[in-house]
Amino acid sequence: MSRRRLGYLLKHANLRLAQHTGPALEPYGVDGRELAVLNVLDSADPLSQQEAATRLRIDRTTMVAMIDTLEGKELVSRRPHPDDRRKNMVELTPRGRDTLRDGGQAVDEAERAFLAKLAPDDAARLRELLDKLI
């Protein structure tokens, strides 16, 4: 039965999770992918666009478009790399830090709601097992 195939189960679990996280992030004006970029950029040292793309495993063109969008929302700022003017360093703005904090809390709550059908130990175990797989 195809409903028991792992690909089917993972895909549909992700779709259900998105039904929780999408609305949770709406008040913050970002989606899950944008929040992931903010999360990667939240480091003590600014990252280049390329470094952020590598960490997220997305191509450079997609990252440039995402940074353009986040910059338009005043969540990140870019500046030339001090040693290589061909590179842009990207940093969170204060508004970006607030969005990451508040949006992250909203996603945490949405994930708890998504996992509410599971016993707490099962939910923790699911996270552990998925982490092992990736």
N, C-alpha and C positions, 0 to 999 in steps of 0.2 A: 504494500500500500504506500503510495507516494507521500501521504501525510505523515508518515513516520520517518521519512528520509531526513537526514541531518540538515541538508541545505534548505529544505522546506521549513523545518522547525526553526532554524536560526533566522531565516528571512522573515517569517511571520512573527516571531518574537520581537525582532527589531522593528517591524512595522507597528506592533502594539506599543512598544516602548516609545516610539516616536509620537504616538497618539497622546502620550502623557507629557513628554518633554517639549514638544512643539508649543502647545498652549502655555506651558509653564514659562517658556522663554519669551513669549510675545510681549509682555510688559517691558522687557529690557531691550527690545528692538534688534535682537540677534537670533540666529538659529543655532543648531547644535554644531555645525561645522565652524561657524564664526566663533563660538565659545571655545571650541578646541584650539583655534588659532590663538585666541587671547591667552588661553592656558599655557600654550607652548612659549609664548612671548613673555610670560610672567617669570622672568629670571633676573638675577642680580645684574648680570651683564647683558646689554642689548645684543640681540641676534640679527644676523643678516637675513634678508628674505630667503636666500638660498638655504641657510642653516635651518630656518623654520620649516621650509618645504621638505627638507630631508628628514627632519624629525617626524613630520606628519605623513611622510611617504606620499606626497603629492607632487605633481610636476610644477616647474617654475612658472609657467604661464598661468596656471590656476592660482598659485600663490600670489602672483602680482595682482590678479583681479580681486582676490579676497582682501589683500592689503589695501587696494584702492577703495573697496567698499568700506572697510573698517576705518580708513582715514577719513572718508566722507562722513562717517557717523561720529567723527572726532573721538574714536576709541583708541587709535594708535597714531603715532607720528613717525615720519621717516626723516633720516638725515644721512648725508654721505658718510661712508666709512672713513675714518681719519687717515688710514694708510692706503686705501684703494677706492678712489672716487667712482669706480664702476659699480661698487656695491652700495646698497642702502642698508643702514642699520634701522631696525624697527623697535620702538618702545611703546609700552602702554601709556596712555595719558591718564591723569587722575580719573577721568570719566570711564576710561577703559578698565581701570582697576576696580572701580565701584561696580561696573557691569559684570566683570568676572566674578567678584565676590557674591553679588546678589543673584546673578544668573546661576552660578554654581550651587548656591543654596536651593534655588528653585528646582534645579535638576536633581539634586539629592532627594528632595521631597517627592518629585515625580517618580524617581526610581524606587523609592520606598513604597509608593502607591502601586506601582507596576508589580513589585515583588510581594505584595501583601498576601497573595493567595498561598505563598510558601511559608513554611515555618522559618523562623529566623536562622536556625542552623542550616536549613536547606538553601536559603538565599545566600548566605555566606559561602557555602560550599559551591554553589553555582558560579559565583564570582571567582573563586579560587580555581575551579576547573577551566573556566573560560580563559583566565589569565595564563594558565599552563599551556593552553592551545595556541595562544598568540604570542 
